[in-house]
């Protein structure tokens, strides 16, 4: 099939590469000229496992454009994968989606009939809005368009987005016709039936079961996306609330999480206590669905509490520092990790930024290290007054405390027994319960995890 992807972010690019790899001809358009120049040279604009190699492998079936003049919309499917950032009132901003819809309408002619697929995370009813804009634009040009718009939400994890593209848990399509359903089934058929050539750059499928193809209405598909992200965020905030209680009563939250997680009705995933979730999705989507609920008179009280709990959790490590060190002004604090999660350079809504800013406000000298995200932090937060170190070990130099913020695997194997000698004080606050507290303590540190009351 011939596919046009609008947007080359995490969703658009990883999905486009996957579709190209399984046999489709993919054109990607993005108005970010620098990003498209990189992609034309097969240089990924962000870190994602396997992306650089697959950009090379799909060079014959992928093309990139930074302007609409060169793009041909006489294709089978057009996918919208543009950003939907938060407005000041926390509603999802649909301006990029609506602009893409107008551009599609301007480029369509009477004899073109591609299926329009909305993959961006959008409020309920956005599929109808996109269809309305395209049809009105075509009507203004003198013909009636019978275009169809489907919803196809993504469920990709940054750092494992390509893996999730090839081995999804499920594929959800919101459609109004058999035509739209059949087109989307054909698009994903090699993934649904797992008939594509095995990939050397990604691990093998962890689940032998083929992914279900779930067909529903566009409104239901759009709500599924918000419900999924809100539920995952809720599991994290839930375990963090219990972690804070565990710390007060002398319990160990890791044992509590394992004890409840082995109940198959609950499951073990997303029950890791820590300093809370971040990234581009959970915060934006939970706040957006709260606003949607207000518009329809349906209070999303559980989701509201999820957000509030997560916001408070970021302050927790600062309070721990104050409890141990008392006055923080003039102290040196080392930060291990900037990215909101390991295996990505993404610092959008990362807990590290809020923690660092709070420490700076308290007069702390902050030195940080992250294996991937430091350049991105310099670009995104140029006024942040911190010292970037060249190695993780340098973070310990003259530090009164170390805070582990991102659970990078390399932080597990640092020479902690020697690094303690570089510090002025021996405090380690493990914001992800990532390290072995007993061993760290044996090395001479004062160790404090999250919810480790025992």
Secondary structure, 3 states (H helix, E strand, C coil): CEEEEECCCHHHHHHHHHHHHCCCEEEEECCCHHHHHHHHCCCCCCCCCCHHHHHHHCCCCEEEECCHHHCCCCCCEEEECCCCCECCCCCECCHHHHHHHHHHHHHCCCCCCCEEEECCCCCCCHHHHHHHHHHHHHHHCCCCCCCEEEECCCCCCCCCHHHHHHCCCEEEEECCCHHHHHHHHHHHHHHHCCCCCCCCCCCCCCCCCCCEEEEECHHHHHHHHHHHHHHHHHHHHHHHHHHHHHHHHCCEHHHHHHHHHCCCCCCCCCCCCCCCCCCCCHHHHHHHHHHHHHHCCCCCHHHHHHHHHHHHHCCHHHHHHHHHHCCCCCCEEEEECCCCCCCCCCCCCCHHHHHHHHHHHCCCEEEEECCCCHHHHHHHCCCCCCEECCCCHHHHCCCCEEEECCCCHHHCCCCHHHHHHHCCCCEEEECCCCCCHHHHHHCCCEEECCCECC
